[in-house]
Amino acid sequence: ILDSPDYCAGGNMPVHVLQGEARIPSHLQRAFIKDLSPTAQCTDKYVKGDVILKYPLNVFPRGEDVLKAVIQDHAPQLPPSSEATAINVFLFGKLAKDFSDRVNQGDTVAVTGFSLGTSATAHRDKRHRWQLELEESKATVYVCPRTAPSVDTAQISHSTDNPKPKKYTYVPLSALKHGDVVNVYGVVTFFKQPFKTKGTDYCSTLTIADESCERVGCSIFSDNLAAHPKIYKVGDIVRFHRVKAQEFNGKLTLVTSLGFAALVFDGRVGSPVTPWTSSKSYWFTEEDQRTLEKLRQWAATQTTLLPSTKVTLSTVEPKMYFDLTCQLLATAQMDRACVLLKVWDGTKCPRAAVRVPLGEDALDGKAVASFAVDVLVYDNHVEVAKTLKPGTYLRLYNLHAKEQTSDEHHLGFHLHGGTSYGRGIKVLPEDSRDLQELKQTLDSVYSEAEQYMDDYSLLAACCTPKDLSLTEGSLNADVADYQQHPLTALTCGHLARETSLLDVRRSTAPRTFHVRAKLKSYRPDMLYQSVKLYCAKCKTLQEVPDEESVASLFEGALDRPLLLDDSWGETVLWEDRSYLERKVAVHFVNALETHEHVLTLVQGATLEEVRRLSAQFKSIVPVKSSDGQMTLLDLSAPFLIQEKKWHYGCKHCSHVKPCGSHLEQQVVWEADSAAKALGVEPLQYVVLMSFELDDGTASLDALLWEGAEKFFQALADEAVVNRAMQEKMQLTIDTLCPPGRSLDELPWLEFCLNSYTTEDGEDGRVYYQIFDTVSAEKV
């Protein structure tokens, strides 16, 4: 639609949402982002792109709204080799306000009437050297909202036993009769997490409604948790096959019967149609899709049945019970009946949150101090909470915002025991729309520091001299604040006096110093090269293997697969037609007691094939055949792959064991337990950098190593795979050591230094390492 002429809708709104057959004006021609330059003709041109980042709406001191967004070339017709370029966009006045209200991340927009300005952040964000500037009096934005992907019925019809879809009849909830076994669709208006019954089963309870306006309770019984419907929120839509209607206390209730099966869909209009299910075989036809979309449209109008607003930490009020979608940052065991969860959702609580006092060693993970809140989890929820890992995306159901008894201005957050009102904890699936929206919000928060850095350049580029005179005072105050308060902070407890670098160099080792200096330079220049692999046993460092080298190791292990002994696992083979007679084996290892799948061994696969499999299975161990046994690849390749995290082992300290029946005795397959079972001494990711410090009296080189994660407030293993973390580290370095600045222009920083000598240091050389220093929160 956006590339078609003859736009016919509009009005006076500067942001137009295109619906139906609406088109942009036919006289406009498209200009690609990569071709933009001041010399290019921009009149009667439009730029089209996908909104990949949208910042919060801001206000200039003179009262004018301003908003920053980032768009990327939307060009599906270009070949895959074409470069997709991103560019910063600044909108002003009513246009900024309308854009904030009507455009979401993921939408496709076309902008016209723009002007080009120099981007002050191109060297940092690696985006286009120019930026688009849109004034409300000249510019117009056309937006095509993001839509759900089209449905391929053949892909959703997973059953392979029948060449044609089965025909199922679905009964309206108002037509249920006692004793009938039926198939139904319904919108969830209430649900409880599965709980253990007095017998061997788990029970899920929920209430559903449909267009007949009938509400019906459901009770799902199964000893297998995976067979229970995976419901994540009120408003989800369920499809139940083979449920029995039974009368209880004068009301009809649906209960499971033989052959029960369930699918669960996100109930919001425009969401994907991919269901959450544990079924390996199910049919979902075009008629099912029509039924689903019709229910979604109906549910969107039922404000009395379904909550109309989502509660975030920024909108929470005292005494409120609410569901919170959030990311877990850290955990701590308080006692046997209580666990502390530090969580955030990218918004800030309007009241001060209660901080639970903890020792530093008690906390597993790290928290974003200004946004995180402490949640105390009690009783039956403790066992679930103890299994959660920092970084997990959660929904906490029926969370209680409680005023502190001693101070009514502080809020405490409690997840009480029991299952009343659906109370519980659930991990969000990767394909959840709520998870994706949360990630976008958190990415925006990560970028707030960059937004602060952009403010002055934005004002200088877009304000009149009079406007600048109004803001210079506040901006200069901010600069003075940065100069007066260093951009690093010390976390050590000792009271060492500030020492000049000249006196540090004259002192004998070992000693501890507090210094005030400037970061003159750092190595390596490319921060990704600072991540190394470290063996705690033999104290050696090595480079992280590059992907090309790892791929060649997999290519060299494309041997004939070895079948597993059925007593401890199951093998599935498939033939890859791109290689002559090559077969890939996937060995599923099951836990000895539960017989649940806990590990996947992959043999004869390329690195790309293993990468795809890792998205489906939590823990993958690449293996090869050797002397009739199954063993690991060369330890230059990862011994365990958990999605984007690759775990390596030390060649010198490992004593690799052949893969055998002992693997089924391992219930939990985390990196440490996996290494022990496989005879591997694991390597840990570390950050190693060299800082050249200068205070005017002398300069010296200091290593940032053991204190690097604390300094950057980022985990080394996350920095390898998490782009947001990499950008955060780069932003920190660019702030501490701005490129292109002279020594006099660099900011003053505080460091805690330890001096030391090595055991074999016959030349008596003294080395320095940075400890107990963190980048300040403003960075």
Order of alpha helices (4+ residues) and beta strands (2+ residues): beta-beta-beta-beta-beta-beta-alpha-beta-beta-alpha-beta-beta-alpha-beta-beta-beta-beta-beta-beta-alpha-beta-beta-beta-beta-beta-alpha-beta-beta-beta-alpha-alpha-alpha-beta-alpha-beta-beta-beta-alpha-beta-beta-beta-alpha-beta-beta-beta-beta-alpha-beta-beta-beta-alpha-alpha-alpha-beta-beta-beta
